[in-house]
Amino acid sequence: MTPQVVSVSARDGHGLGKDVFPSIFLVAREGVAGDAHRGETVKHRSRVAKDPTQPNLRQVHLIHAELLDEIADKGFVVAPGDLGENILTRHIDLLGLSAGTVLRFPSGASIVITGLRNPCHQLNGHSEGLMNALLDRGDDGGLIRKGGVMAIVLESGEVAQGDAIVVEAPAGPHTPLLPV
């Protein structure tokens, strides 16, 4: 199956959830036009409080639609945009990508994966227990974060519902994603 965009979302204010649109515009080195997390330096409130000069490795948030299917089986009703993602994908193992993987869209827009999103307690504001539904334990007991991945924008362009996604793994060995 071809990796594709299921939906796209943005929100100009902070808080859980984003508004779904037919398309969003990615701005090189900044993020999603009209989104609160757009910028070359950190915009996530807790990170700004620690050091507002840090580079923004969280310009674009992606979640795989298969996660919404999985948590629906656990009784959670979550719609596109509800978890704060900018791009909801299908047919791509986002969590299994290597750091530095580039995703390309038909418009010429491209992003590079920087790391994992660490699910936070704000998710419980949507549904009690939702944060824990996005966490798991591996066979080795290690924490598995299923809340999606973060990226920065390499090339500007539009991303729209239904777009195909081209996945380009970086050269060299696989580098597992860590929280950013």
Backbone as CSV, one residue per row, in Angstrom:
resi,resn,N_x,N_y,N_z,CA_x,CA_y,CA_z,C_x,C_y,C_z
1,MET,0.830,-1.182,0.000,0.000,0.000,0.000,0.883,1.258,0.000
2,THR,0.461,2.255,-0.733,1.190,3.513,-0.821,0.942,4.366,0.416
3,PRO,2.008,4.838,1.062,1.810,5.760,2.182,1.040,6.998,1.710
4,GLN,0.099,7.449,2.533,-0.700,8.607,2.120,-1.108,9.460,3.302
5,VAL,-1.520,10.687,2.968,-2.036,11.640,3.945,-3.535,11.394,4.089
6,VAL,-3.990,11.156,5.312,-5.412,10.956,5.590,-6.094,12.293,5.852
7,SER,-5.435,13.146,6.665,-5.976,14.479,6.937,-4.840,15.394,7.369
8,VAL,-5.113,16.698,7.338,-4.143,17.697,7.778,-4.840,18.693,8.698
9,SER,-4.089,19.203,9.678,-4.671,20.062,10.709,-3.686,21.138,11.137
10,ALA,-4.228,22.220,11.662,-3.428,23.300,12.234,-4.283,24.052,13.239
11,ARG,-3.604,24.796,14.106,-4.304,25.638,15.071,-3.381,26.771,15.468
12,ASP,-3.891,27.988,15.474,-3.031,29.129,15.777,-2.813,29.339,17.268
13,GLY,-3.529,28.650,18.118,-3.349,28.761,19.562,-2.878,27.455,20.159
14,HIS,-2.358,27.528,21.384,-1.922,26.323,22.087,-3.120,25.630,22.720
15,GLY,-2.996,24.344,22.962,-4.047,23.536,23.553,-4.203,22.260,22.756
16,LEU,-4.965,21.348,23.308,-5.133,20.045,22.659,-6.089,20.140,21.484
17,GLY,-5.741,19.506,20.413,-6.588,19.450,19.233,-6.266,20.547,18.239
18,LYS,-6.466,20.208,16.970,-6.248,21.152,15.868,-7.437,21.056,14.924
19,ASP,-7.648,22.111,14.159,-8.733,22.155,13.183,-8.299,21.456,11.900
20,VAL,-9.194,20.639,11.331,-8.909,19.915,10.096,-9.217,20.816,8.902
21,PHE,-8.319,20.811,7.922,-8.448,21.600,6.703,-8.253,20.700,5.490
22,PRO,-8.664,21.144,4.305,-8.385,20.365,3.090,-6.885,20.282,2.798
23,SER,-6.139,21.342,3.171,-4.695,21.347,2.970,-4.056,22.292,3.981
24,ILE,-2.752,22.115,4.182,-1.951,23.027,5.001,-0.744,23.411,4.165
25,PHE,-0.072,24.490,4.562,1.132,24.919,3.854,2.310,24.822,4.803
26,LEU,3.341,24.092,4.370,4.565,23.949,5.144,5.556,25.022,4.717
27,VAL,6.158,25.681,5.697,7.121,26.747,5.449,8.508,26.247,5.857
28,ALA,9.449,26.265,4.914,10.797,25.760,5.164,11.405,26.382,6.416
29,ARG,11.991,25.530,7.251,12.699,25.888,8.484,11.797,26.491,9.554
30,GLU,10.458,26.494,9.323,9.554,27.109,10.301,8.432,26.190,10.762
31,GLY,7.774,25.494,9.837,6.667,24.636,10.227,5.415,24.899,9.427
32,VAL,4.265,24.701,10.072,2.968,24.787,9.407,2.436,26.217,9.506
33,ALA,2.125,26.820,8.369,1.549,28.169,8.357,0.267,28.169,9.185
34,GLY,0.133,29.167,10.062,-1.065,29.287,10.883,-1.106,28.392,12.096
35,ASP,0.004,27.722,12.419,0.031,26.818,13.566,0.861,27.421,14.691
36,ALA,0.428,27.202,15.929,1.097,27.766,17.106,2.532,27.272,17.270
37,HIS,2.866,26.130,16.705,4.204,25.569,16.880,5.163,25.961,15.762
38,ARG,4.741,26.876,14.878,5.597,27.328,13.780,6.706,28.227,14.324
39,GLY,7.923,27.958,13.894,9.046,28.808,14.260,10.351,28.049,14.261
40,GLU,11.438,28.785,14.105,12.762,28.168,14.095,13.220,27.771,15.493
41,THR,12.679,28.457,16.521,13.003,28.097,17.893,11.765,27.485,18.548
42,VAL,11.958,26.800,19.665,10.885,26.049,20.321,9.650,26.913,20.573
43,LYS,8.484,26.283,20.441,7.202,26.947,20.698,6.386,26.204,21.738
44,HIS,6.743,24.947,22.009,6.052,24.157,23.018,6.280,24.848,24.360
45,ARG,5.225,25.159,25.071,5.303,26.020,26.250,6.307,25.559,27.295
46,SER,6.348,24.257,27.596,7.279,23.787,28.629,8.727,23.943,28.165
47,ARG,8.979,23.800,26.888,10.339,23.944,26.362,10.759,25.412,26.303
48,VAL,9.816,26.280,25.982,10.089,27.724,25.981,10.476,28.172,27.391
49,ALA,9.789,27.644,28.397,10.078,28.014,29.783,11.501,27.613,30.184
50,LYS,12.005,26.505,29.650,13.353,26.034,29.982,14.426,26.817,29.230
51,ASP,14.232,26.990,27.910,15.214,27.698,27.086,14.570,28.067,25.751
52,PRO,14.113,29.310,25.608,13.414,29.712,24.384,14.306,29.799,23.153
53,THR,15.622,29.626,23.310,16.517,29.712,22.155,16.802,28.352,21.520
54,GLN,16.270,27.268,22.097,16.489,25.924,21.540,15.930,25.836,20.122
55,PRO,16.576,25.080,19.244,15.995,24.893,17.910,14.685,24.112,18.010
56,ASN,13.745,24.427,17.150,12.434,23.779,17.149,12.497,22.495,16.330
57,LEU,12.606,21.370,17.000,12.619,20.062,16.336,11.214,19.491,16.237
58,ARG,10.199,20.282,16.633,8.810,19.831,16.701,7.904,20.736,15.849
59,GLN,8.348,21.074,14.645,7.585,21.967,13.772,6.336,21.296,13.197
60,VAL,6.428,20.008,12.929,5.325,19.253,12.323,5.130,17.965,13.122
61,HIS,3.882,17.699,13.512,3.549,16.489,14.272,2.771,15.547,13.355
62,LEU,3.226,14.306,13.264,2.563,13.290,12.450,2.114,12.124,13.325
63,ILE,0.928,11.618,13.037,0.402,10.418,13.696,-0.103,9.487,12.605
64,HIS,0.035,8.202,12.838,-0.460,7.194,11.903,-1.922,6.874,12.240
65,ALA,-2.776,6.835,11.216,-4.208,6.586,11.412,-4.455,5.226,12.053
66,GLU,-3.542,4.309,11.874,-3.683,2.996,12.489,-3.735,3.101,14.013
67,LEU,-3.098,4.141,14.576,-3.168,4.362,16.016,-4.592,4.709,16.436
68,LEU,-5.271,5.534,15.649,-6.661,5.871,15.968,-7.532,4.617,15.933
69,ASP,-7.262,3.722,14.973,-7.981,2.448,14.905,-7.719,1.621,16.163
70,GLU,-6.450,1.576,16.587,-6.054,0.786,17.761,-6.731,1.296,19.030
71,ILE,-6.727,2.604,19.234,-7.320,3.114,20.468,-8.848,3.095,20.414
72,ALA,-9.412,3.094,19.209,-10.871,2.930,19.084,-11.275,1.557,19.612
73,ASP,-10.426,0.554,19.359,-10.692,-0.793,19.877,-10.659,-0.836,21.403
74,LYS,-10.033,0.174,22.022,-9.977,0.270,23.486,-11.083,1.174,24.025
75,GLY,-11.961,1.647,23.133,-13.103,2.448,23.567,-12.938,3.952,23.459
76,PHE,-11.830,4.424,22.909,-11.609,5.864,22.771,-12.103,6.341,21.405
77,VAL,-12.885,7.399,21.399,-13.368,7.993,20.150,-12.511,9.223,19.881
78,VAL,-11.611,9.103,18.925,-10.666,10.161,18.602,-10.749,10.435,17.105
79,ALA,-11.019,11.681,16.755,-11.140,12.090,15.354,-9.822,12.695,14.874
80,PRO,-9.627,12.790,13.553,-8.445,13.483,13.035,-8.322,14.878,13.648
81,GLY,-7.098,15.232,14.024,-6.806,16.523,14.637,-6.923,16.538,16.149
82,ASP,-7.664,15.603,16.724,-7.909,15.603,18.178,-6.635,15.462,19.011
83,LEU,-5.639,14.752,18.494,-4.417,14.524,19.256,-3.353,15.587,18.977
84,GLY,-3.711,16.600,18.207,-2.798,17.702,17.942,-1.873,17.499,16.766
85,GLU,-2.125,16.459,15.986,-1.256,16.207,14.839,-1.549,17.189,13.706
86,ASN,-0.491,17.479,12.942,-0.645,18.276,11.734,-0.948,17.398,10.530
87,ILE,-0.350,16.198,10.512,-0.530,15.285,9.384,-0.872,13.906,9.934
88,LEU,-2.019,13.390,9.510,-2.436,12.026,9.849,-2.145,11.167,8.629
89,THR,-1.374,10.097,8.817,-0.934,9.250,7.704,-1.577,7.860,7.785
90,ARG,-1.446,7.122,6.701,-1.829,5.708,6.689,-0.813,4.965,5.827
91,HIS,-0.562,3.711,6.172,0.350,2.819,5.444,1.812,3.223,5.562
92,ILE,2.184,3.780,6.711,3.595,4.082,6.968,3.849,3.869,8.458
93,ASP,4.872,3.095,8.770,5.233,2.819,10.163,6.053,3.983,10.698
94,LEU,5.370,5.042,11.093,6.057,6.249,11.549,7.003,5.957,12.703
95,LEU,6.554,5.172,13.672,7.357,4.914,14.865,8.601,4.087,14.567
96,GLY,8.587,3.364,13.464,9.723,2.536,13.082,10.713,3.224,12.153
97,LEU,10.438,4.475,11.780,11.348,5.197,10.892,12.653,5.505,11.607
98,SER,13.687,5.701,10.833,14.979,6.116,11.350,15.002,7.634,11.490
99,ALA,15.682,8.118,12.506,15.895,9.566,12.607,16.560,10.028,11.318
100,GLY,16.112,11.145,10.797,16.661,11.663,9.548,15.926,11.217,8.297
101,THR,14.892,10.385,8.453,14.087,9.980,7.300,13.391,11.207,6.723
102,VAL,13.384,11.308,5.398,12.726,12.422,4.714,11.411,11.923,4.119
103,LEU,10.348,12.692,4.325,9.055,12.422,3.705,8.803,13.517,2.683
104,ARG,8.448,13.113,1.456,8.209,14.056,0.365,6.755,13.975,-0.079
105,PHE,6.217,15.144,-0.447,4.822,15.276,-0.859,4.762,15.767,-2.302
106,PRO,3.638,15.538,-3.002,3.542,15.882,-4.429,3.855,17.340,-4.768
107,SER,3.598,18.268,-3.865,3.840,19.687,-4.144,5.316,20.053,-4.156
108,GLY,6.169,19.137,-3.687,7.588,19.437,-3.520,7.949,19.688,-2.066
109,ALA,6.944,19.811,-1.204,7.195,19.974,0.228,7.904,18.729,0.751
110,SER,8.803,18.936,1.715,9.462,17.800,2.352,9.754,18.134,3.800
111,ILE,9.769,17.076,4.614,10.066,17.193,6.036,11.077,16.120,6.403
112,VAL,11.793,16.341,7.503,12.724,15.332,8.003,12.302,14.982,9.426
113,ILE,12.240,13.682,9.704,11.810,13.183,11.003,12.923,13.417,12.029
114,THR,12.557,14.052,13.157,13.533,14.373,14.193,13.425,13.476,15.421
115,GLY,12.225,12.944,15.704,12.078,12.098,16.880,10.637,11.822,17.229
116,LEU,10.455,11.236,18.396,9.138,10.834,18.881,8.461,11.954,19.653
117,ARG,7.145,11.989,19.578,6.369,12.839,20.472,6.190,12.052,21.765
118,ASN,6.392,12.715,22.879,6.183,12.106,24.180,4.760,12.440,24.620
119,PRO,3.845,11.460,24.673,2.474,11.766,25.090,2.454,12.430,26.464
120,CYS,1.581,13.426,26.630,1.526,14.138,27.904,0.120,14.069,28.505
121,HIS,0.030,14.482,29.761,-1.220,14.391,30.524,-2.361,15.195,29.893
122,GLN,-2.065,16.178,29.026,-3.134,16.957,28.379,-4.081,16.055,27.591
123,LEU,-3.587,14.915,27.140,-4.432,13.977,26.387,-5.615,13.505,27.219
124,ASN,-5.430,13.437,28.540,-6.525,13.009,29.408,-7.646,14.049,29.451
125,GLY,-7.374,15.277,28.991,-8.416,16.286,28.857,-9.400,15.951,27.747
126,HIS,-8.951,15.161,26.799,-9.836,14.667,25.731,-10.670,13.510,26.253
127,SER,-9.995,12.517,26.823,-10.641,11.325,27.382,-9.762,10.791,28.501
128,GLU,-10.352,10.546,29.662,-9.598,10.010,30.794,-8.933,8.694,30.400
129,GLY,-7.637,8.600,30.656,-6.887,7.390,30.338,-6.268,7.381,28.952
130,LEU,-6.501,8.428,28.162,-5.988,8.445,26.788,-4.463,8.465,26.759
131,MET,-3.828,9.204,27.660,-2.366,9.237,27.666,-1.804,7.828,27.823
132,ASN,-2.326,7.062,28.758,-1.828,5.702,28.963,-2.103,4.796,27.776
133,ALA,-3.157,5.083,27.008,-3.450,4.295,25.809,-2.399,4.520,24.729
134,LEU,-1.641,5.623,24.842,-0.603,5.933,23.860,0.784,5.535,24.350
135,LEU,0.819,4.777,25.435,2.074,4.257,25.976,1.971,2.745,26.091
136,ASP,3.097,2.073,25.969,3.116,0.623,26.073,4.490,0.226,26.605
137,ARG,4.678,-1.047,26.832,5.976,-1.576,27.264,6.430,-2.633,26.264
138,GLY,7.696,-2.572,25.895,8.280,-3.561,25.002,8.623,-4.823,25.755
139,ASP,9.071,-5.830,25.031,9.466,-7.096,25.640,10.580,-6.916,26.670
140,ASP,11.413,-5.884,26.463,12.506,-5.610,27.386,12.086,-4.721,28.557
141,GLY,10.795,-4.357,28.610,10.293,-3.499,29.677,10.406,-2.023,29.380
142,GLY,11.057,-1.680,28.272,11.235,-0.277,27.901,9.928,0.362,27.460
143,LEU,9.822,1.656,27.695,8.626,2.413,27.353,8.518,2.609,25.850
144,ILE,7.330,2.346,25.311,7.043,2.581,23.897,6.075,3.747,23.820
145,ARG,6.516,4.821,23.162,5.692,6.016,22.982,5.012,5.925,21.622
146,LYS,3.678,5.924,21.615,2.939,5.738,20.362,2.252,7.015,19.894
147,GLY,2.605,8.174,20.463,1.925,9.427,20.164,2.381,10.122,18.906
148,GLY,3.067,9.416,18.024,3.468,10.012,16.754,4.911,10.454,16.746
149,VAL,5.261,11.127,15.651,6.630,11.595,15.445,6.616,13.083,15.139
150,MET,7.783,13.679,15.309,7.956,15.105,15.053,8.926,15.275,13.892
151,ALA,8.802,16.429,13.219,9.641,16.698,12.053,9.881,18.193,11.915
152,ILE,10.880,18.522,11.095,11.105,19.903,10.693,10.913,19.984,9.182
153,VAL,10.590,21.174,8.702,10.306,21.369,7.274,11.595,21.691,6.525
154,LEU,11.871,20.891,5.489,13.030,21.140,4.627,12.648,22.050,3.464
155,GLU,11.569,21.693,2.765,11.129,22.431,1.578,9.668,22.825,1.740
156,SER,9.359,24.068,1.402,7.998,24.592,1.507,7.076,23.958,0.474
157,GLY,5.801,23.934,0.801,4.795,23.462,-0.142,3.532,23.027,0.572
158,GLU,2.511,22.763,-0.226,1.210,22.355,0.294,1.186,20.854,0.557
159,VAL,0.476,20.468,1.592,0.193,19.055,1.886,-1.316,18.953,2.025
160,ALA,-1.912,18.000,1.297,-3.366,17.886,1.264,-3.815,16.464,1.546
161,GLN,-5.050,16.376,2.017,-5.673,15.078,2.227,-5.593,14.279,0.929
162,GLY,-5.202,13.013,1.038,-5.108,12.132,-0.121,-3.755,12.128,-0.805
163,ASP,-2.856,13.053,-0.444,-1.524,13.079,-1.049,-0.775,11.783,-0.781
164,ALA,-0.032,11.337,-1.782,0.900,10.221,-1.597,2.126,10.759,-0.870
165,ILE,2.783,9.875,-0.123,4.002,10.240,0.604,5.134,9.341,0.110
166,VAL,6.249,9.962,-0.260,7.444,9.218,-0.630,8.367,9.224,0.583
167,VAL,8.813,8.029,0.986,9.659,7.868,2.169,11.087,7.596,1.717
168,GLU,12.024,8.434,2.195,13.442,8.278,1.851,14.240,8.061,3.135
169,ALA,14.712,6.835,3.329,15.521,6.525,4.511,16.891,7.179,4.369
170,PRO,17.469,7.613,5.481,18.807,8.210,5.407,19.864,7.148,5.120
171,ALA,21.007,7.590,4.602,22.124,6.679,4.390,22.655,6.228,5.743
172,GLY,23.228,5.053,5.771,23.827,4.566,7.011,22.882,3.684,7.788
173,PRO,23.314,3.291,8.988,22.511,2.382,9.799,21.259,3.063,10.348
174,HIS,20.278,2.239,10.670,19.028,2.726,11.266,19.329,3.368,12.615
175,THR,18.762,4.559,12.830,18.896,5.262,14.099,17.518,5.360,14.735
176,PRO,17.260,4.580,15.793,15.928,4.616,16.422,15.547,6.028,16.866
177,LEU,14.253,6.305,16.796,13.754,7.608,17.199,13.720,7.719,18.723
178,LEU,14.102,8.880,19.206,14.047,9.201,20.628,13.107,10.373,20.818
179,PRO,12.586,10.577,22.017,11.698,11.737,22.246,12.442,13.050,21.992
180,VAL,11.734,13.990,21.362,12.280,15.345,21.158,11.333,16.364,21.765
